[in-house]
Structure formats: C-alpha cells, structure tokens
Amino acid sequence: MHHSFHQRVAATIKQIPRGRVATYGQIAAMAGNPLGAREVVRVLHSSSDKYELPWHRVINRLGRISLGRNQGYEKQKTLLKREGVVFGLMDIIDLDRFMWRPEIRD
C-alpha cells in the first residue's frame, strides 16, 4: 500500500521514543524526502492533535526548539525535561546524547 509523505511523516514521528529527540530534516529523510523539513513542520502543525503525535520530540538541526517564546516553547521544553532530556547553554539539546537513532538500540 502506498502511503503519502504526510502519512509517513506522522508514522515516523509516532515512533520517537520518550527521552529522545529528532530533527525536522531527520524525520523528512526517514519518511522518504530529505528535503521535506518544511512539510514536517506542516504535518506537526496540522496533525499533532489528530494523530496524538509526540510533537514535542521534534526540534531543529541545531538542537534547539523552533517554537517562539509564548508560542509553545515553554510547553515543549517542559515536556522534554519531564522525559529526561537535558538542556545545555542557550537551551541547546546535546544531539549526540539525545538524538533518536532507530538503527541503534539503547
């Protein structure tokens, strides 16, 4: 069965485990379009509630939350901290430590 990129993105986001993060570009590549990071943003925006996606586990490639202050930033940070994700200087998450790598089992 052929799934749309949108569906593959949603399915991939659902797999991110607690205490791990993934980047928009990483999700796009895993869903079949390495250049689809903006589309991942759209899927998160339109479908997080509908599909109960763990939207808070998706961050940018710099290890930072992309949402603005008072636009979800604080909620996302709180949810990640609750799962054990540590924020460093300037609220940067250590991707070497917290990036989800499905090919590597912890």
Gaussian input, Z-matrix of N, CA and C with variables (Angstrom, degrees):
# hf/3-21g

backbone

0 1
 N
 C     1     B1
 C     2     B2     1     A1
 N     3     B3     2     A2     1     D1
 C     4     B4     3     A3     2     D2
 C     5     B5     4     A4     3     D3
 N     6     B6     5     A5     4     D4
 C     7     B7     6     A6     5     D5
 C     8     B8     7     A7     6     D6
 N     9     B9     8     A8     7     D7
 C    10    B10     9     A9     8     D8
 C    11    B11    10    A10     9     D9
 N    12    B12    11    A11    10    D10
 C    13    B13    12    A12    11    D11
 C    14    B14    13    A13    12    D12
 N    15    B15    14    A14    13    D13
 C    16    B16    15    A15    14    D14
 C    17    B17    16    A16    15    D15
 N    18    B18    17    A17    16    D16
 C    19    B19    18    A18    17    D17
 C    20    B20    19    A19    18    D18
 N    21    B21    20    A20    19    D19
 C    22    B22    21    A21    20    D20
 C    23    B23    22    A22    21    D21
 N    24    B24    23    A23    22    D22
 C    25    B25    24    A24    23    D23
 C    26    B26    25    A25    24    D24
 N    27    B27    26    A26    25    D25
 C    28    B28    27    A27    26    D26
 C    29    B29    28    A28    27    D27
 N    30    B30    29    A29    28    D28
 C    31    B31    30    A30    29    D29
 C    32    B32    31    A31    30    D30
 N    33    B33    32    A32    31    D31
 C    34    B34    33    A33    32    D32
 C    35    B35    34    A34    33    D33
 N    36    B36    35    A35    34    D34
 C    37    B37    36    A36    35    D35
 C    38    B38    37    A37    36    D36
 N    39    B39    38    A38    37    D37
 C    40    B40    39    A39    38    D38
 C    41    B41    40    A40    39    D39
 N    42    B42    41    A41    40    D40
 C    43    B43    42    A42    41    D41
 C    44    B44    43    A43    42    D42
 N    45    B45    44    A44    43    D43
 C    46    B46    45    A45    44    D44
 C    47    B47    46    A46    45    D45
 N    48    B48    47    A47    46    D46
 C    49    B49    48    A48    47    D47
 C    50    B50    49    A49    48    D48
 N    51    B51    50    A50    49    D49
 C    52    B52    51    A51    50    D50
 C    53    B53    52    A52    51    D51
 N    54    B54    53    A53    52    D52
 C    55    B55    54    A54    53    D53
 C    56    B56    55    A55    54    D54
 N    57    B57    56    A56    55    D55
 C    58    B58    57    A57    56    D56
 C    59    B59    58    A58    57    D57
 N    60    B60    59    A59    58    D58
 C    61    B61    60    A60    59    D59
 C    62    B62    61    A61    60    D60
 N    63    B63    62    A62    61    D61
 C    64    B64    63    A63    62    D62
 C    65    B65    64    A64    63    D63
 N    66    B66    65    A65    64    D64
 C    67    B67    66    A66    65    D65
 C    68    B68    67    A67    66    D66
 N    69    B69    68    A68    67    D67
 C    70    B70    69    A69    68    D68
 C    71    B71    70    A70    69    D69
 N    72    B72    71    A71    70    D70
 C    73    B73    72    A72    71    D71
 C    74    B74    73    A73    72    D72
 N    75    B75    74    A74    73    D73
 C    76    B76    75    A75    74    D74
 C    77    B77    76    A76    75    D75
 N    78    B78    77    A77    76    D76
 C    79    B79    78    A78    77    D77
 C    80    B80    79    A79    78    D78
 N    81    B81    80    A80    79    D79
 C    82    B82    81    A81    80    D80
 C    83    B83    82    A82    81    D81
 N    84    B84    83    A83    82    D82
 C    85    B85    84    A84    83    D83
 C    86    B86    85    A85    84    D84
 N    87    B87    86    A86    85    D85
 C    88    B88    87    A87    86    D86
 C    89    B89    88    A88    87    D87
 N    90    B90    89    A89    88    D88
 C    91    B91    90    A90    89    D89
 C    92    B92    91    A91    90    D90
 N    93    B93    92    A92    91    D91
 C    94    B94    93    A93    92    D92
 C    95    B95    94    A94    93    D93
 N    96    B96    95    A95    94    D94
 C    97    B97    96    A96    95    D95
 C    98    B98    97    A97    96    D96
 N    99    B99    98    A98    97    D97
 C   100   B100    99    A99    98    D98
 C   101   B101   100   A100    99    D99
 N   102   B102   101   A101   100   D100
 C   103   B103   102   A102   101   D101
 C   104   B104   103   A103   102   D102
 N   105   B105   104   A104   103   D103
 C   106   B106   105   A105   104   D104
 C   107   B107   106   A106   105   D105
 N   108   B108   107   A107   106   D106
 C   109   B109   108   A108   107   D107
 C   110   B110   109   A109   108   D108
 N   111   B111   110   A110   109   D109
 C   112   B112   111   A111   110   D110
 C   113   B113   112   A112   111   D111
 N   114   B114   113   A113   112   D112
 C   115   B115   114   A114   113   D113
 C   116   B116   115   A115   114   D114
 N   117   B117   116   A116   115   D115
 C   118   B118   117   A117   116   D116
 C   119   B119   118   A118   117   D117
 N   120   B120   119   A119   118   D118
 C   121   B121   120   A120   119   D119
 C   122   B122   121   A121   120   D120
 N   123   B123   122   A122   121   D121
 C   124   B124   123   A123   122   D122
 C   125   B125   124   A124   123   D123
 N   126   B126   125   A125   124   D124
 C   127   B127   126   A126   125   D125
 C   128   B128   127   A127   126   D126
 N   129   B129   128   A128   127   D127
 C   130   B130   129   A129   128   D128
 C   131   B131   130   A130   129   D129
 N   132   B132   131   A131   130   D130
 C   133   B133   132   A132   131   D131
 C   134   B134   133   A133   132   D132
 N   135   B135   134   A134   133   D133
 C   136   B136   135   A135   134   D134
 C   137   B137   136   A136   135   D135
 N   138   B138   137   A137   136   D136
 C   139   B139   138   A138   137   D137
 C   140   B140   139   A139   138   D138
 N   141   B141   140   A140   139   D139
 C   142   B142   141   A141   140   D140
 C   143   B143   142   A142   141   D141
 N   144   B144   143   A143   142   D142
 C   145   B145   144   A144   143   D143
 C   146   B146   145   A145   144   D144
 N   147   B147   146   A146   145   D145
 C   148   B148   147   A147   146   D146
 C   149   B149   148   A148   147   D147
 N   150   B150   149   A149   148   D148
 C   151   B151   150   A150   149   D149
 C   152   B152   151   A151   150   D150
 N   153   B153   152   A152   151   D151
 C   154   B154   153   A153   152   D152
 C   155   B155   154   A154   153   D153
 N   156   B156   155   A155   154   D154
 C   157   B157   156   A156   155   D155
 C   158   B158   157   A157   156   D156
 N   159   B159   158   A158   157   D157
 C   160   B160   159   A159   158   D158
 C   161   B161   160   A160   159   D159
 N   162   B162   161   A161   160   D160
 C   163   B163   162   A162   161   D161
 C   164   B164   163   A163   162   D162
 N   165   B165   164   A164   163   D163
 C   166   B166   165   A165   164   D164
 C   167   B167   166   A166   165   D165
 N   168   B168   167   A167   166   D166
 C   169   B169   168   A168   167   D167
 C   170   B170   169   A169   168   D168
 N   171   B171   170   A170   169   D169
 C   172   B172   171   A171   170   D170
 C   173   B173   172   A172   171   D171
 N   174   B174   173   A173   172   D172
 C   175   B175   174   A174   173   D173
 C   176   B176   175   A175   174   D174
 N   177   B177   176   A176   175   D175
 C   178   B178   177   A177   176   D176
 C   179   B179   178   A178   177   D177
 N   180   B180   179   A179   178   D178
 C   181   B181   180   A180   179   D179
 C   182   B182   181   A181   180   D180
 N   183   B183   182   A182   181   D181
 C   184   B184   183   A183   182   D182
 C   185   B185   184   A184   183   D183
 N   186   B186   185   A185   184   D184
 C   187   B187   186   A186   185   D185
 C   188   B188   187   A187   186   D186
 N   189   B189   188   A188   187   D187
 C   190   B190   189   A189   188   D188
 C   191   B191   190   A190   189   D189
 N   192   B192   191   A191   190   D190
 C   193   B193   192   A192   191   D191
 C   194   B194   193   A193   192   D192
 N   195   B195   194   A194   193   D193
 C   196   B196   195   A195   194   D194
 C   197   B197   196   A196   195   D195
 N   198   B198   197   A197   196   D196
 C   199   B199   198   A198   197   D197
 C   200   B200   199   A199   198   D198
 N   201   B201   200   A200   199   D199
 C   202   B202   201   A201   200   D200
 C   203   B203   202   A202   201   D201
 N   204   B204   203   A203   202   D202
 C   205   B205   204   A204   203   D203
 C   206   B206   205   A205   204   D204
 N   207   B207   206   A206   205   D205
 C   208   B208   207   A207   206   D206
 C   209   B209   208   A208   207   D207
 N   210   B210   209   A209   208   D208
 C   211   B211   210   A210   209   D209
 C   212   B212   211   A211   210   D210
 N   213   B213   212   A212   211   D211
 C   214   B214   213   A213   212   D212
 C   215   B215   214   A214   213   D213
 N   216   B216   215   A215   214   D214
 C   217   B217   216   A216   215   D215
 C   218   B218   217   A217   216   D216
 N   219   B219   218   A218   217   D217
 C   220   B220   219   A219   218   D218
 C   221   B221   220   A220   219   D219
 N   222   B222   221   A221   220   D220
 C   223   B223   222   A222   221   D221
 C   224   B224   223   A223   222   D222
 N   225   B225   224   A224   223   D223
 C   226   B226   225   A225   224   D224
 C   227   B227   226   A226   225   D225
 N   228   B228   227   A227   226   D226
 C   229   B229   228   A228   227   D227
 C   230   B230   229   A229   228   D228
 N   231   B231   230   A230   229   D229
 C   232   B232   231   A231   230   D230
 C   233   B233   232   A232   231   D231
 N   234   B234   233   A233   232   D232
 C   235   B235   234   A234   233   D233
 C   236   B236   235   A235   234   D234
 N   237   B237   236   A236   235   D235
 C   238   B238   237   A237   236   D236
 C   239   B239   238   A238   237   D237
 N   240   B240   239   A239   238   D238
 C   241   B241   240   A240   239   D239
 C   242   B242   241   A241   240   D240
 N   243   B243   242   A242   241   D241
 C   244   B244   243   A243   242   D242
 C   245   B245   244   A244   243   D243
 N   246   B246   245   A245   244   D244
 C   247   B247   246   A246   245   D245
 C   248   B248   247   A247   246   D246
 N   249   B249   248   A248   247   D247
 C   250   B250   249   A249   248   D248
 C   251   B251   250   A250   249   D249
 N   252   B252   251   A251   250   D250
 C   253   B253   252   A252   251   D251
 C   254   B254   253   A253   252   D252
 N   255   B255   254   A254   253   D253
 C   256   B256   255   A255   254   D254
 C   257   B257   256   A256   255   D255
 N   258   B258   257   A257   256   D256
 C   259   B259   258   A258   257   D257
 C   260   B260   259   A259   258   D258
 N   261   B261   260   A260   259   D259
 C   262   B262   261   A261   260   D260
 C   263   B263   262   A262   261   D261
 N   264   B264   263   A263   262   D262
 C   265   B265   264   A264   263   D263
 C   266   B266   265   A265   264   D264
 N   267   B267   266   A266   265   D265
 C   268   B268   267   A267   266   D266
 C   269   B269   268   A268   267   D267
 N   270   B270   269   A269   268   D268
 C   271   B271   270   A270   269   D269
 C   272   B272   271   A271   270   D270
 N   273   B273   272   A272   271   D271
 C   274   B274   273   A273   272   D272
 C   275   B275   274   A274   273   D273
 N   276   B276   275   A275   274   D274
 C   277   B277   276   A276   275   D275
 C   278   B278   277   A277   276   D276
 N   279   B279   278   A278   277   D277
 C   280   B280   279   A279   278   D278
 C   281   B281   280   A280   279   D279
 N   282   B282   281   A281   280   D280
 C   283   B283   282   A282   281   D281
 C   284   B284   283   A283   282   D282
 N   285   B285   284   A284   283   D283
 C   286   B286   285   A285   284   D284
 C   287   B287   286   A286   285   D285
 N   288   B288   287   A287   286   D286
 C   289   B289   288   A288   287   D287
 C   290   B290   289   A289   288   D288
 N   291   B291   290   A290   289   D289
 C   292   B292   291   A291   290   D290
 C   293   B293   292   A292   291   D291
 N   294   B294   293   A293   292   D292
 C   295   B295   294   A294   293   D293
 C   296   B296   295   A295   294   D294
 N   297   B297   296   A296   295   D295
 C   298   B298   297   A297   296   D296
 C   299   B299   298   A298   297   D297
 N   300   B300   299   A299   298   D298
 C   301   B301   300   A300   299   D299
 C   302   B302   301   A301   300   D300
 N   303   B303   302   A302   301   D301
 C   304   B304   303   A303   302   D302
 C   305   B305   304   A304   303   D303
 N   306   B306   305   A305   304   D304
 C   307   B307   306   A306   305   D305
 C   308   B308   307   A307   306   D306
 N   309   B309   308   A308   307   D307
 C   310   B310   309   A309   308   D308
 C   311   B311   310   A310   309   D309
 N   312   B312   311   A311   310   D310
 C   313   B313   312   A312   311   D311
 C   314   B314   313   A313   312   D312
 N   315   B315   314   A314   313   D313
 C   316   B316   315   A315   314   D314
 C   317   B317   316   A316   315   D315

   B1=1.4620
   B2=1.5219
   B3=1.2974
   B4=1.4589
   B5=1.5283
   B6=1.3112
   B7=1.4650
   B8=1.5167
   B9=1.3121
   B10=1.4558
   B11=1.5289
   B12=1.3185
   B13=1.4618
   B14=1.5336
   B15=1.3205
   B16=1.4716
   B17=1.5370
   B18=1.3112
   B19=1.4688
   B20=1.5258
   B21=1.3385
   B22=1.4702
   B23=1.5270
   B24=1.3266
   B25=1.4702
   B26=1.5284
   B27=1.3261
   B28=1.4681
   B29=1.5275
   B30=1.3306
   B31=1.4683
   B32=1.5267
   B33=1.3274
   B34=1.4672
   B35=1.5235
   B36=1.3264
   B37=1.4682
   B38=1.5252
   B39=1.3223
   B40=1.4742
   B41=1.5207
   B42=1.3330
   B43=1.4576
   B44=1.5299
   B45=1.3294
   B46=1.4709
   B47=1.5279
   B48=1.3325
   B49=1.4711
   B50=1.5290
   B51=1.3148
   B52=1.4623
   B53=1.5213
   B54=1.3277
   B55=1.4561
   B56=1.5140
   B57=1.3281
   B58=1.4687
   B59=1.5252
   B60=1.3290
   B61=1.4632
   B62=1.5238
   B63=1.3187
   B64=1.4569
   B65=1.5233
   B66=1.3134
   B67=1.4642
   B68=1.5235
   B69=1.3244
   B70=1.4651
   B71=1.5246
   B72=1.3364
   B73=1.4600
   B74=1.5193
   B75=1.3233
   B76=1.4708
   B77=1.5311
   B78=1.3182
   B79=1.4689
   B80=1.5263
   B81=1.3334
   B82=1.4632
   B83=1.5272
   B84=1.3340
   B85=1.4676
   B86=1.5239
   B87=1.3323
   B88=1.4618
   B89=1.5275
   B90=1.3383
   B91=1.4670
   B92=1.5304
   B93=1.3400
   B94=1.4513
   B95=1.5123
   B96=1.3294
   B97=1.4633
   B98=1.5288
   B99=1.3431
   B100=1.4623
   B101=1.5259
   B102=1.3294
   B103=1.4643
   B104=1.5290
   B105=1.3299
   B106=1.4663
   B107=1.5118
   B108=1.3348
   B109=1.4698
   B110=1.5349
   B111=1.3214
   B112=1.4778
   B113=1.5280
   B114=1.3228
   B115=1.4600
   B116=1.5287
   B117=1.3354
   B118=1.4690
   B119=1.5245
   B120=1.3180
   B121=1.4703
   B122=1.5240
   B123=1.3319
   B124=1.4752
   B125=1.5270
   B126=1.3324
   B127=1.4704
   B128=1.5218
   B129=1.3225
   B130=1.4667
   B131=1.5192
   B132=1.3321
   B133=1.4684
   B134=1.5243
   B135=1.3372
   B136=1.4675
   B137=1.5213
   B138=1.3286
   B139=1.4590
   B140=1.5225
   B141=1.3290
   B142=1.4697
   B143=1.5188
   B144=1.3223
   B145=1.4688
   B146=1.5200
   B147=1.3304
   B148=1.4645
   B149=1.5334
   B150=1.3320
   B151=1.4631
   B152=1.5249
   B153=1.3438
   B154=1.4665
   B155=1.5292
   B156=1.3192
   B157=1.4630
   B158=1.5259
   B159=1.3328
   B160=1.4608
   B161=1.5425
   B162=1.3214
   B163=1.4603
   B164=1.5218
   B165=1.3306
   B166=1.4635
   B167=1.5240
   B168=1.3291
   B169=1.4753
   B170=1.5305
   B171=1.3222
   B172=1.4641
   B173=1.5299
   B174=1.3417
   B175=1.4657
   B176=1.5250
   B177=1.3306
   B178=1.4625
   B179=1.5242
   B180=1.3211
   B181=1.4651
   B182=1.5196
   B183=1.3277
   B184=1.4644
   B185=1.5269
   B186=1.3372
   B187=1.4584
   B188=1.5065
   B189=1.3195
   B190=1.4573
   B191=1.5298
   B192=1.3120
   B193=1.4646
   B194=1.5276
   B195=1.3221
   B196=1.4663
   B197=1.5242
   B198=1.3119
   B199=1.4591
   B200=1.5269
   B201=1.3221
   B202=1.4589
   B203=1.5177
   B204=1.3164
   B205=1.4671
   B206=1.5284
   B207=1.3151
   B208=1.4753
   B209=1.5264
   B210=1.3313
   B211=1.4707
   B212=1.5187
   B213=1.3259
   B214=1.4532
   B215=1.5178
   B216=1.3324
   B217=1.4730
   B218=1.5277
   B219=1.3175
   B220=1.4594
   B221=1.5228
   B222=1.3353
   B223=1.4700
   B224=1.5243
   B225=1.3361
   B226=1.4604
   B227=1.5296
   B228=1.3240
   B229=1.4634
   B230=1.5268
   B231=1.3194
   B232=1.4640
   B233=1.5275
   B234=1.3348
   B235=1.4632
   B236=1.5253
   B237=1.3232
   B238=1.4646
   B239=1.5238
   B240=1.3270
   B241=1.4713
   B242=1.5246
   B243=1.3257
   B244=1.4642
   B245=1.5282
   B246=1.3493
   B247=1.4663
   B248=1.5299
   B249=1.3236
   B250=1.4552
   B251=1.5155
   B252=1.3359
   B253=1.4597
   B254=1.5291
   B255=1.3230
   B256=1.4655
   B257=1.5251
   B258=1.3177
   B259=1.4658
   B260=1.5171
   B261=1.3294
   B262=1.4540
   B263=1.5132
   B264=1.3152
   B265=1.4561
   B266=1.5170
   B267=1.3288
   B268=1.4644
   B269=1.5265
   B270=1.3362
   B271=1.4749
   B272=1.5290
   B273=1.3185
   B274=1.4662
   B275=1.5300
   B276=1.3193
   B277=1.4677
   B278=1.5308
   B279=1.3229
   B280=1.4620
   B281=1.5308
   B282=1.3365
   B283=1.4601
   B284=1.5227
   B285=1.3398
   B286=1.4696
   B287=1.5231
   B288=1.3123
   B289=1.4639
   B290=1.5287
   B291=1.3235
   B292=1.4699
   B293=1.5278
   B294=1.3394
   B295=1.4654
   B296=1.5256
   B297=1.3222
   B298=1.4652
   B299=1.5178
   B300=1.3241
   B301=1.4607
   B302=1.5200
   B303=1.3315
   B304=1.4687
   B305=1.5142
   B306=1.3436
   B307=1.4574
   B308=1.5330
   B309=1.3396
   B310=1.4698
   B311=1.5322
   B312=1.3003
   B313=1.4629
   B314=1.5107
   B315=1.3447
   B316=1.4826
   B317=1.5120
   A1=109.19
   A2=117.22
   A3=122.08
   A4=109.59
   A5=115.66
   A6=119.80
   A7=109.93
   A8=115.85
   A9=119.82
   A10=109.58
   A11=115.04
   A12=120.36
   A13=109.49
   A14=115.59
   A15=121.35
   A16=110.50
   A17=117.49
   A18=121.67
   A19=111.48
   A20=116.24
   A21=119.49
   A22=110.98
   A23=116.34
   A24=120.23
   A25=109.57
   A26=116.94
   A27=120.48
   A28=110.79
   A29=117.14
   A30=121.29
   A31=110.91
   A32=116.75
   A33=120.93
   A34=110.74
   A35=116.91
   A36=120.76
   A37=110.16
   A38=116.45
   A39=120.52
   A40=112.52
   A41=117.45
   A42=121.32
   A43=113.87
   A44=117.79
   A45=119.29
   A46=108.21
   A47=117.44
   A48=118.91
   A49=113.57
   A50=114.77
   A51=121.27
   A52=109.57
   A53=115.46
   A54=119.62
   A55=114.59
   A56=116.64
   A57=121.62
   A58=108.81
   A59=115.75
   A60=120.89
   A61=108.47
   A62=114.99
   A63=122.00
   A64=107.42
   A65=116.53
   A66=119.47
   A67=109.77
   A68=114.77
   A69=119.98
   A70=110.45
   A71=116.43
   A72=120.81
   A73=112.87
   A74=115.95
   A75=120.91
   A76=109.89
   A77=116.66
   A78=121.33
   A79=109.76
   A80=116.51
   A81=120.84
   A82=110.61
   A83=116.58
   A84=120.44
   A85=111.02
   A86=116.80
   A87=120.59
   A88=111.31
   A89=115.88
   A90=120.59
   A91=111.78
   A92=116.89
   A93=119.49
   A94=117.43
   A95=118.56
   A96=120.57
   A97=109.79
   A98=116.62
   A99=120.01
   A100=113.96
   A101=117.55
   A102=120.57
   A103=112.19
   A104=116.68
   A105=120.30
   A106=116.29
   A107=118.24
   A108=120.21
   A109=112.57
   A110=116.97
   A111=119.32
   A112=111.18
   A113=115.61
   A114=119.62
   A115=110.43
   A116=116.73
   A117=120.51
   A118=109.41
   A119=116.45
   A120=120.71
   A121=109.34
   A122=116.76
   A123=120.32
   A124=111.76
   A125=116.67
   A126=119.92
   A127=109.93
   A128=116.74
   A129=120.01
   A130=110.51
   A131=115.39
   A132=120.37
   A133=111.66
   A134=116.16
   A135=119.35
   A136=114.16
   A137=118.24
   A138=119.63
   A139=116.56
   A140=118.16
   A141=119.48
   A142=112.52
   A143=116.26
   A144=119.37
   A145=110.98
   A146=116.14
   A147=121.84
   A148=111.87
   A149=116.33
   A150=120.34
   A151=112.95
   A152=116.75
   A153=121.83
   A154=111.10
   A155=115.17
   A156=120.85
   A157=110.43
   A158=117.61
   A159=120.53
   A160=109.32
   A161=115.24
   A162=123.10
   A163=112.81
   A164=115.67
   A165=120.03
   A166=112.61
   A167=117.26
   A168=120.75
   A169=112.56
   A170=117.88
   A171=121.00
   A172=108.96
   A173=114.81
   A174=121.20
   A175=109.08
   A176=116.65
   A177=117.99
   A178=111.86
   A179=116.06
   A180=121.69
   A181=113.16
   A182=116.95
   A183=120.99
   A184=111.27
   A185=116.17
   A186=119.55
   A187=112.69
   A188=115.82
   A189=119.79
   A190=111.59
   A191=114.20
   A192=121.55
   A193=107.40
   A194=116.52
   A195=120.36
   A196=113.45
   A197=117.13
   A198=119.81
   A199=110.26
   A200=115.55
   A201=120.27
   A202=111.97
   A203=115.00
   A204=120.55
   A205=107.70
   A206=115.58
   A207=123.02
   A208=112.92
   A209=117.18
   A210=121.27
   A211=109.48
   A212=116.06
   A213=120.57
   A214=113.73
   A215=116.54
   A216=121.58
   A217=111.65
   A218=115.74
   A219=120.19
   A220=111.91
   A221=116.18
   A222=119.84
   A223=110.35
   A224=117.04
   A225=121.00
   A226=109.89
   A227=117.03
   A228=120.57
   A229=110.82
   A230=116.87
   A231=121.47
   A232=111.12
   A233=116.92
   A234=121.00
   A235=111.11
   A236=117.19
   A237=120.38
   A238=111.19
   A239=116.93
   A240=119.96
   A241=110.53
   A242=115.84
   A243=121.11
   A244=111.09
   A245=116.48
   A246=121.58
   A247=112.17
   A248=116.48
   A249=119.78
   A250=115.67
   A251=117.12
   A252=120.21
   A253=107.89
   A254=115.64
   A255=121.63
   A256=109.98
   A257=115.78
   A258=121.91
   A259=108.83
   A260=115.66
   A261=120.39
   A262=111.31
   A263=115.30
   A264=121.33
   A265=110.18
   A266=116.26
   A267=122.42
   A268=111.91
   A269=116.14
   A270=121.98
   A271=113.38
   A272=116.87
   A273=120.58
   A274=109.05
   A275=115.37
   A276=122.40
   A277=107.72
   A278=116.42
   A279=122.45
   A280=108.94
   A281=115.78
   A282=119.64
   A283=111.75
   A284=117.97
   A285=119.57
   A286=110.11
   A287=116.03
   A288=121.07
   A289=113.57
   A290=117.22
   A291=119.87
   A292=115.91
   A293=117.54
   A294=119.28
   A295=110.27
   A296=114.97
   A297=121.15
   A298=108.59
   A299=115.86
   A300=121.65
   A301=107.60
   A302=117.23
   A303=120.32
   A304=113.88
   A305=116.94
   A306=118.45
   A307=111.85
   A308=116.15
   A309=121.01
   A310=108.24
   A311=116.85
   A312=120.58
   A313=109.66
   A314=117.99
   A315=118.12
   A316=108.63
   D1=135.11
   D2=-176.76
   D3=-93.79
   D4=118.35
   D5=178.72
   D6=-98.79
   D7=149.81
   D8=177.67
   D9=-72.58
   D10=161.12
   D11=177.11
   D12=-56.91
   D13=-41.92
   D14=178.29
   D15=-54.96
   D16=-47.85
   D17=-179.35
   D18=-65.67
   D19=-39.80
   D20=179.42
   D21=-66.59
   D22=-37.85
   D23=176.97
   D24=-62.08
   D25=-48.48
   D26=-179.69
   D27=-59.78
   D28=-43.39
   D29=-179.50
   D30=-64.20
   D31=-38.35
   D32=-179.89
   D33=-67.91
   D34=-44.31
   D35=179.80
   D36=-60.42
   D37=-38.78
   D38=179.86
   D39=-59.70
   D40=-25.14
   D41=-175.55
   D42=-84.79
   D43=-11.92
   D44=-177.59
   D45=-64.26
   D46=121.11
   D47=-176.64
   D48=-75.91
   D49=160.44
   D50=174.76
   D51=-53.67
   D52=141.20
   D53=176.03
   D54=77.63
   D55=8.22
   D56=177.48
   D57=-125.65
   D58=156.96
   D59=176.47
   D60=-127.45
   D61=159.80
   D62=174.06
   D63=-135.68
   D64=156.66
   D65=178.52
   D66=-96.50
   D67=160.13
   D68=178.66
   D69=-56.70
   D70=-45.06
   D71=-179.46
   D72=-65.74
   D73=-37.77
   D74=178.35
   D75=-62.09
   D76=-46.58
   D77=178.91
   D78=-60.95
   D79=-44.78
   D80=-179.97
   D81=-58.94
   D82=-46.49
   D83=-179.08
   D84=-63.66
   D85=-43.14
   D86=-179.70
   D87=-64.36
   D88=-29.62
   D89=-179.70
   D90=-87.63
   D91=0.34
   D92=172.94
   D93=108.05
   D94=2.17
   D95=178.70
   D96=-140.22
   D97=92.71
   D98=-176.91
   D99=-58.20
   D100=-19.30
   D101=-179.73
   D102=-99.28
   D103=13.52
   D104=-173.53
   D105=-96.95
   D106=25.63
   D107=-176.95
   D108=-57.57
   D109=-40.24
   D110=179.69
   D111=-64.17
   D112=-35.81
   D113=177.71
   D114=-65.68
   D115=-35.27
   D116=176.60
   D117=-61.44
   D118=-41.68
   D119=176.84
   D120=-58.45
   D121=-44.79
   D122=-179.66
   D123=-63.42
   D124=-41.93
   D125=178.62
   D126=-61.50
   D127=-45.10
   D128=179.06
   D129=-60.04
   D130=-43.38
   D131=-177.41
   D132=-65.95
   D133=-41.10
   D134=-173.02
   D135=-91.19
   D136=-23.44
   D137=-167.84
   D138=-124.15
   D139=-2.26
   D140=-176.29
   D141=-56.54
   D142=-46.08
   D143=-179.48
   D144=-70.90
   D145=-45.72
   D146=-176.89
   D147=-57.49
   D148=-43.52
   D149=-176.77
   D150=-103.05
   D151=6.13
   D152=-178.44
   D153=51.90
   D154=50.58
   D155=-179.03
   D156=-77.89
   D157=143.21
   D158=174.59
   D159=-78.10
   D160=65.46
   D161=-173.31
   D162=-54.96
   D163=-29.96
   D164=-174.93
   D165=-68.11
   D166=-14.30
   D167=-178.36
   D168=-87.69
   D169=1.11
   D170=-179.80
   D171=-105.17
   D172=123.28
   D173=-176.65
   D174=-131.48
   D175=179.53
   D176=-179.62
   D177=-87.44
   D178=171.00
   D179=-172.66
   D180=-67.75
   D181=-11.96
   D182=177.71
   D183=-88.65
   D184=-1.68
   D185=-178.71
   D186=83.85
   D187=24.19
   D188=-177.53
   D189=-122.47
   D190=157.14
   D191=174.11
   D192=-74.82
   D193=131.74
   D194=-177.72
   D195=-86.72
   D196=-21.49
   D197=-179.27
   D198=-67.25
   D199=146.53
   D200=179.59
   D201=-77.24
   D202=163.79
   D203=174.49
   D204=-59.35
   D205=138.70
   D206=-177.97
   D207=62.65
   D208=16.79
   D209=176.27
   D210=-126.57
   D211=24.27
   D212=179.70
   D213=115.82
   D214=-12.57
   D215=-177.85
   D216=-55.16
   D217=-52.00
   D218=-175.80
   D219=-65.25
   D220=-39.79
   D221=178.42
   D222=-63.84
   D223=-43.82
   D224=-179.42
   D225=-63.20
   D226=-44.31
   D227=-179.66
   D228=-62.43
   D229=-42.82
   D230=179.17
   D231=-61.54
   D232=-45.35
   D233=-179.38
   D234=-63.30
   D235=-41.55
   D236=179.54
   D237=-67.36
   D238=-43.04
   D239=179.95
   D240=-62.15
   D241=-37.03
   D242=178.90
   D243=-61.52
   D244=-28.30
   D245=179.43
   D246=-90.30
   D247=1.66
   D248=176.56
   D249=96.50
   D250=5.77
   D251=177.38
   D252=-75.11
   D253=131.55
   D254=-176.91
   D255=-100.24
   D256=134.45
   D257=177.04
   D258=-101.26
   D259=130.41
   D260=179.50
   D261=-95.76
   D262=-155.64
   D263=178.76
   D264=-56.06
   D265=140.18
   D266=-179.43
   D267=55.89
   D268=27.86
   D269=177.54
   D270=59.63
   D271=33.29
   D272=177.59
   D273=-91.45
   D274=132.61
   D275=177.98
   D276=-90.09
   D277=134.61
   D278=178.93
   D279=-73.73
   D280=103.25
   D281=-176.42
   D282=-67.56
   D283=-28.83
   D284=176.95
   D285=-60.94
   D286=-32.61
   D287=-176.63
   D288=-92.31
   D289=-38.04
   D290=-170.52
   D291=-111.52
   D292=-5.53
   D293=-179.94
   D294=-66.10
   D295=135.13
   D296=176.15
   D297=-74.35
   D298=123.23
   D299=175.43
   D300=-124.50
   D301=91.89
   D302=-173.82
   D303=-58.71
   D304=-23.50
   D305=-179.29
   D306=-77.07
   D307=-13.83
   D308=178.97
   D309=-111.95
   D310=121.05
   D311=177.88
   D312=-87.85
   D313=128.13
   D314=177.95
   D315=-77.58

